[in-house]
Amino acid sequence: MTSFTHTDRPALEGLSARTTLPALSLIAVKLAWAYVLWSQRYESRKHLARLDDHMLRDIGLTPREADTEARKPFWRP
C-alpha cells in the first residue's frame, strides 16, 4: 500500500484545484483519499499499541497517552 504523508495533502489538493473532474469522479477521488487516510490511522494506531514503555519514552508519550490514542477509531483524527 502506498503511504502518503501530511506533505502530500497540499499536492493532492492542488491537483484537484487545477483539474476539473466530473462529479462522480470527484466523489471517487474523495472516497479513495478517505480510505488512504483511514488506513494510515488504523495502521499507525495498531503499531502504537504494540510499543513498550521504553519505546514510548523515546517518542515522548506516556503509556496512558499511547493507549488513549491507540483506542481511537480510525475515522477520528
C-alpha positions, 0 to 999 in steps of 0.5 A: 500500500502506498503511504502518503504523508501530511506533505502530500495533502497540499499536492493532492489538493492542488491537483484537484484545484487545477483539474476539473473532474466530473462529479462522480469522479470527484466523489471517487477521488474523495472516497479513495483519499478517505480510505488512504487516510483511514488506513494510515490511522488504523495502521499507525494506531495498531503499531502504537499499541504494540510499543513498550514503555521504553519505546514510548519514552523515546517518542515522548508519550506516556503509556496512558497517552499511547493507549488513549490514542491507540483506542481511537477509531480510525475515522477520528483524527 
